Amino acid sequence: MIKAGPESLSVEELVAIVLRTGKKGKHVLELSKDLLERFDGSLIKLSNAGLEEIASVEGVGMVKAITLKAALELGKRLHRELERIPEKLDSSVKVYKYCQEMVYFEREIVKVICLDTKLNVMGENTLTVGTSDRSLIHPRDVFRTAIRANASGVIVVHNHPSGDPTPSKEDRLITERLKQAGEILGVSLVDHVIVSRRGYFSFREEGEL
């Protein structure tokens, strides 16, 4: 790694470095392989797993599980930071890239992105975490966030864990409610974007806003 750099290492080797040690009778590389196999070799599944589930792999334990989860979270935050340059969200594609990490979540979450008059990001807030197939969005919470930030507009983003970004009847109803509330309060609903592993749906882009 010192000579060739971390990009030269396999996923198993990188995970082994994070784990640091194996267990009696098992090298850390073997432990890393066992851990990855438990989650079908998928870093996404490993990242979504709870601490207890990771720690239950023989030889891992809670300390290693916490260290691993922290390393994976750093990776997510680095990805988020890299994807947010620039932070002018003047297209649905930019919104999708800005919220890319949301497509990997197994629960629906709702994010409110506050914008200035030039569509630059002023801040964001995660409002709710739903079940695997349902989230809850209330206009009161969305626009409370916007008013506190003194935003001129908001983009509401939520994910579909199913992988299909097609809006449901409820998605369309809440979009209309958000639009009406924004008009009353003088805060524009710039867009409502649904993100998923198979792409995104923008109400603005599709002419529904």
Backbone torsions as a table, in degrees:
resi	resn	phi	psi	omega
1	MET	NA	-39.3	-178.2
2	ILE	-62.9	-40.6	-177.3
3	LYS	-83.2	-44.9	-172.7
4	ALA	-97.0	-15.3	-179.8
5	GLY	91.3	159.9	-176.5
6	PRO	-64.4	-25.7	-179.1
7	GLU	-66.9	-14.9	179.7
8	SER	-82.5	-11.3	-175.9
9	LEU	-89.6	151.4	175.2
10	SER	-77.3	167.4	176.9
11	VAL	-60.7	-41.6	179.1
12	GLU	-58.7	-42.3	-179.1
13	GLU	-68.6	-39.1	178.5
14	LEU	-65.2	-43.3	177.6
15	VAL	-63.8	-37.3	179.1
16	ALA	-62.0	-37.6	178.0
17	ILE	-64.1	-40.1	178.5
18	VAL	-67.1	-40.8	179.9
19	LEU	-68.1	-32.5	176.6
20	ARG	75.0	-50.4	-177.1
21	THR	-131.9	155.5	175.1
22	GLY	-91.8	-144.3	174.8
23	LYS	-133.8	174.0	-177.0
24	LYS	-57.7	122.3	178.5
25	GLY	84.2	2.4	-179.4
26	LYS	-141.0	121.4	178.6
27	HIS	-66.5	154.2	-177.9
28	VAL	-60.4	-31.1	177.5
29	LEU	-66.7	-36.1	176.8
30	GLU	-68.0	-40.6	178.2
31	LEU	-63.4	-41.2	177.4
32	SER	-60.6	-42.2	179.2
33	LYS	-63.7	-43.5	178.9
34	ASP	-60.5	-42.7	-178.3
35	LEU	-63.6	-47.3	-179.4
36	LEU	-65.1	-38.5	178.5
37	GLU	-63.1	-33.3	178.7
38	ARG	-60.3	-30.0	-178.5
39	PHE	-113.4	32.8	173.8
40	ASP	58.1	27.6	179.1
41	GLY	70.0	13.8	-175.0
42	SER	-103.8	121.9	175.8
43	LEU	-69.3	-28.1	177.4
44	ILE	-64.9	-47.5	179.5
45	LYS	-64.8	-38.7	178.0
46	LEU	-63.6	-42.6	-179.5
47	SER	-65.0	-35.8	-178.4
48	ASN	-80.7	-14.4	-178.2
49	ALA	-70.3	149.3	177.1
50	GLY	-77.3	163.9	179.6
51	LEU	-57.7	-43.5	-176.8
52	GLU	-63.5	-38.4	-179.5
53	GLU	-66.0	-42.9	178.7
54	ILE	-66.9	-44.2	-177.7
55	ALA	-65.5	-22.8	-178.0
56	SER	-74.0	-14.1	175.8
57	VAL	-66.8	126.5	-174.7
58	GLU	-55.5	124.5	178.9
59	GLY	96.9	-9.1	-178.0
60	VAL	-89.3	-66.8	179.2
61	GLY	78.7	171.6	-172.7
62	MET	-70.0	-38.5	-177.8
63	VAL	-63.4	-47.7	178.1
64	LYS	-64.7	-37.6	179.5
65	ALA	-62.3	-43.9	178.7
66	ILE	-63.0	-44.0	179.0
67	THR	-60.9	-43.0	-179.1
68	LEU	-66.4	-44.8	178.9
69	LYS	-61.8	-38.0	178.6
70	ALA	-65.0	-41.3	179.1
71	ALA	-64.6	-41.5	179.2
72	LEU	-66.3	-37.5	178.6
73	GLU	-66.0	-38.2	176.1
74	LEU	-61.3	-40.0	177.6
75	GLY	-61.5	-42.1	178.3
76	LYS	-62.4	-42.8	-176.7
77	ARG	-70.4	-35.2	175.2
78	LEU	-63.2	-45.1	178.9
79	HIS	-59.3	-42.5	-179.8
80	ARG	-62.3	-43.8	-178.5
81	GLU	-66.7	-42.3	179.4
82	LEU	-64.3	-37.0	-176.8
83	GLU	-77.9	-12.0	-174.6
84	ARG	-98.5	22.6	177.6
85	ILE	-118.0	115.0	-2.7
86	PRO	-80.0	171.1	-177.3
87	GLU	-108.6	29.2	173.3
88	LYS	-95.0	110.8	-173.5
89	LEU	-96.8	74.4	-177.9
90	ASP	-101.9	14.7	174.6
91	SER	-153.5	155.2	-179.7
92	SER	-67.0	-29.9	177.4
93	VAL	-62.7	-41.4	178.6
94	LYS	-65.9	-37.4	177.5
95	VAL	-63.1	-44.4	179.3
96	TYR	-59.6	-44.7	179.3
97	LYS	-67.3	-38.5	-179.6
98	TYR	-61.5	-35.6	-176.9
99	CYS	-106.2	25.5	-173.4
100	GLN	-55.9	-36.6	-176.5
101	GLU	-64.5	-20.9	-178.1
102	MET	-67.7	-23.7	-176.5
103	VAL	-69.1	-16.7	-177.8
104	TYR	-92.2	-8.2	-177.7
105	PHE	-72.4	143.7	-179.6
106	GLU	-92.0	-6.1	176.0
107	ARG	-120.3	150.3	176.5
108	GLU	-73.0	132.2	172.9
109	ILE	-127.8	156.0	179.9
110	VAL	-119.5	128.5	-179.9
111	LYS	-120.5	134.4	175.6
112	VAL	-108.1	121.7	179.0
113	ILE	-106.8	120.7	-178.5
114	CYS	-91.3	135.6	-175.2
115	LEU	-125.2	153.2	171.7
116	ASP	-89.9	-171.9	-175.3
117	THR	-66.7	-20.0	-179.9
118	LYS	-100.2	12.7	178.4
119	LEU	68.8	23.0	172.6
120	ASN	-83.4	143.5	-178.9
121	VAL	-71.0	126.8	176.3
122	MET	-100.5	-24.0	-178.0
123	GLY	167.4	176.1	-179.9
124	GLU	-151.1	161.9	179.5
125	ASN	-150.5	133.0	174.7
126	THR	-89.7	117.9	-171.7
127	LEU	-88.8	-41.5	-171.7
128	THR	-151.6	151.0	172.6
129	VAL	-118.0	121.8	-177.0
130	GLY	-101.1	-167.4	174.7
131	THR	-79.8	-175.6	-178.1
132	SER	-66.8	-17.9	-177.8
133	ASP	-132.1	15.0	-178.1
134	ARG	-157.0	131.8	173.3
135	SER	-123.0	167.0	-177.6
136	LEU	-122.3	122.8	177.8
137	ILE	-123.7	125.3	176.6
138	HIS	-120.1	129.9	-179.3
139	PRO	-52.7	-35.8	-179.5
140	ARG	-56.7	-45.6	-178.1
141	ASP	-70.6	-37.9	-179.8
142	VAL	-62.1	-49.0	-173.9
143	PHE	-83.2	-18.9	170.2
144	ARG	-61.9	-44.3	177.8
145	THR	-60.0	-44.2	-177.8
146	ALA	-66.1	-42.6	-178.6
147	ILE	-66.5	-39.9	178.1
148	ARG	-62.0	-34.1	-178.7
149	ALA	-86.4	-3.7	-175.9
150	ASN	57.0	40.5	-177.1
151	ALA	-83.0	149.2	175.9
152	SER	-91.5	-16.5	178.9
153	GLY	-158.2	164.2	178.2
154	VAL	-136.0	151.5	167.4
155	ILE	-117.2	126.2	177.3
156	VAL	-99.7	130.5	-179.5
157	VAL	-128.1	132.9	169.1
158	HIS	-139.7	159.0	-175.2
159	ASN	-104.3	155.5	171.5
160	HIS	-114.6	101.9	-179.1
161	PRO	-58.4	-21.6	179.9
162	SER	-64.7	-20.7	-177.3
163	GLY	96.5	-10.7	-179.1
164	ASP	-102.1	115.3	-177.2
165	PRO	-81.8	1.3	-178.5
166	THR	-59.1	128.0	-178.4
167	PRO	-69.6	144.1	175.9
168	SER	-86.3	173.8	175.6
169	LYS	-58.9	-41.1	179.8
170	GLU	-64.8	-37.9	178.2
171	ASP	-60.6	-41.7	-179.8
172	ARG	-69.0	-38.3	179.4
173	LEU	-65.4	-43.9	-178.5
174	ILE	-69.4	-31.8	177.1
175	THR	-62.7	-43.2	178.4
176	GLU	-64.9	-40.0	178.3
177	ARG	-64.5	-41.3	178.7
178	LEU	-64.8	-40.9	179.3
179	LYS	-61.7	-45.9	-179.0
180	GLN	-65.4	-42.0	179.4
181	ALA	-64.1	-40.6	179.2
182	GLY	-63.7	-38.1	178.6
183	GLU	-64.2	-38.1	179.1
184	ILE	-67.7	-40.9	-175.0
185	LEU	-87.4	-10.1	-179.4
186	GLY	78.6	23.3	177.1
187	VAL	-120.6	117.0	-173.6
188	SER	-73.7	134.7	168.1
189	LEU	-84.7	97.8	-175.4
190	VAL	-67.2	-40.1	179.1
191	ASP	-167.2	158.7	168.6
192	HIS	-125.8	116.7	-174.2
193	VAL	-117.9	129.9	174.6
194	ILE	-102.6	125.9	-177.8
195	VAL	-114.2	149.8	178.2
196	SER	-158.0	174.6	179.8
197	ARG	-65.9	-21.1	-178.5
198	ARG	-102.5	19.6	176.9
199	GLY	122.5	-153.6	-176.2
200	TYR	-146.6	164.9	173.5
201	PHE	-129.2	125.4	178.2
202	SER	-111.8	121.0	178.1
203	PHE	-64.4	-35.0	177.8
204	ARG	-67.1	-46.6	-177.5
205	GLU	-64.0	-33.4	-178.6
206	GLU	-87.6	5.3	175.9
207	GLY	77.5	19.0	-179.3
208	GLU	-100.0	8.3	174.7
209	LEU	-132.4	NA	NA
